[in-house]
Amino acid sequence: MKALITGAAGFIGSTLAERLIRDGVEVVGIDSLTDYYDPRLKRRNIAGLHGRAEIIEADLNEVALAALLSDTDVVFHLAGQPGVRKSWGRDFDTYVAENIQATQRLLEAAHLAPSRPRIVFASSSSVYGDAESFPTDETATPRPRSPYGVTKLAAEHLCRLYSANHGLETVSLRFFTVYGPRQRPDMAFTRFLRAADQGEPLTIYGSGEQVRDFTFVGDIVDAVARAATADVPPGTVLNISGGGSHSVNDVLNVIADLVGGPLDVIRTAVALGDVSRTGADISAARELLAWAPATGLEQGLRAQLEWVRDEARSSTQAVSTDASV
């Protein structure tokens, strides 16, 4: 099987690439290495892929997709502009281009490609907004509370349209708060763990009683890989989550235990677009993908803390080497 991963240098994309290579899949990765966060971190994510996968640095809105897709069996579409808080105001144009226009361009190229690859699209629990019921299943009416959520929902609709009108096989997976090694530096768990490990203050939005369904990156990647070959109807949408809801304060308590001391927590106003609670019903994913999450919150946070510490050591060594030159 030959797979194309968009957003291959990202947190989930690079982890998926390594999983697929271990499974014997031929991998081509594409990433524009934007400056949403330090591109050096993304290059570090894919450093181990060179020689094992073809990595292309390009923008999905500009690259010649016909050639890329001519003999591709599946596309894991993970590329996009992330972040709820930055999606307001002037930045919205970027979200439209990277999350909607790029997805439509990819779908159009896929349905015209000789191989007609399956598209596995990385959607988000942000499409639900303040959900009407918990645990939330895929039949709940989407009510996004952020421009980011709107763009992810629009991309989902495009996937369904190409399935309904062109018979293109698409599967949209709604990820619930992904964490683990390589998580972006702006995301909560990376910020919390770095600050806690260094004995520095950490900032949270609101009271900390917000509840989230946290999902370890290894479990996400397992679901994504299964979606490539699962027998599912075109246009299927599935929740992918850790299967248990925890408050942010619960997370802080686990982190305090892991670092062996109290945390210096600074609380600020609730961020615009954030919701008070998420929690997924994953019955459909269990049935259709024969998948279930395998990593509990403490185990996953421990793995991410080890990665944070490894990153800190690598940065210190790099600074020491630069200083000695």
GINOR-V11056 format. One record per residue. N is the residue number from 1. OMEGA is omega as a letter, one per 30 degrees, with the letter a starting at -180 (none if undefined). Layout:
n = <N,N>
omega = <OMEGA,OMEGA>
This chain:
n = <1,2,3,4,5,6,7,8,9,10,11,12,13,14,15,16,17,18,19,20,21,22,23,24,25,26,27,28,29,30,31,32,33,34,35,36,37,38,39,40,41,42,43,44,45,46,47,48,49,50,51,52,53,54,55,56,57,58,59,60,61,62,63,64,65,66,67,68,69,70,71,72,73,74,75,76,77,78,79,80,81,82,83,84,85,86,87,88,89,90,91,92,93,94,95,96,97,98,99,100,101,102,103,104,105,106,107,108,109,110,111,112,113,114,115,116,117,118,119,120,121,122,123,124,125,126,127,128,129,130,131,132,133,134,135,136,137,138,139,140,141,142,143,144,145,146,147,148,149,150,151,152,153,154,155,156,157,158,159,160,161,162,163,164,165,166,167,168,169,170,171,172,173,174,175,176,177,178,179,180,181,182,183,184,185,186,187,188,189,190,191,192,193,194,195,196,197,198,199,200,201,202,203,204,205,206,207,208,209,210,211,212,213,214,215,216,217,218,219,220,221,222,223,224,225,226,227,228,229,230,231,232,233,234,235,236,237,238,239,240,241,242,243,244,245,246,247,248,249,250,251,252,253,254,255,256,257,258,259,260,261,262,263,264,265,266,267,268,269,270,271,272,273,274,275,276,277,278,279,280,281,282,283,284,285,286,287,288,289,290,291,292,293,294,295,296,297,298,299,300,301,302,303,304,305,306,307,308,309,310,311,312,313,314,315,316,317,318,319,320,321,322,323,324,325>
omega = <l,a,l,l,l,a,a,a,a,a,a,a,a,l,l,a,a,l,a,l,l,l,l,l,l,a,l,l,l,l,a,l,l,a,l,l,a,l,l,l,l,l,l,l,a,a,a,a,a,a,l,l,l,a,a,l,a,l,a,l,a,a,l,a,a,l,a,a,a,a,a,a,a,l,l,a,a,a,l,l,a,l,l,a,a,a,l,l,a,a,a,l,l,l,l,a,a,a,a,a,a,l,l,a,l,l,l,l,a,a,l,a,l,a,a,a,l,l,l,a,l,l,a,l,l,l,a,a,l,a,a,l,l,f,a,l,a,l,l,l,l,l,a,a,l,l,l,l,l,a,l,l,l,l,l,a,l,l,l,l,a,l,a,a,a,l,l,l,l,l,l,a,a,a,l,l,a,l,l,l,a,l,a,a,l,a,a,a,l,l,a,a,l,a,a,a,a,l,a,l,l,a,l,l,l,a,a,l,l,a,l,l,a,a,a,a,l,l,l,a,l,l,a,a,l,a,a,a,a,l,a,l,l,a,a,l,a,l,l,a,a,l,l,a,a,l,l,l,l,l,a,l,l,l,l,l,a,a,l,l,a,l,l,a,l,a,l,a,l,a,l,l,l,l,a,a,l,l,a,l,a,a,a,l,l,a,a,a,a,a,l,l,a,a,l,a,a,l,a,l,l,l,l,l,l,l,l,l,l,l,l,l,l,l,l,l,l,l,l,l,l,a,a,a,none>
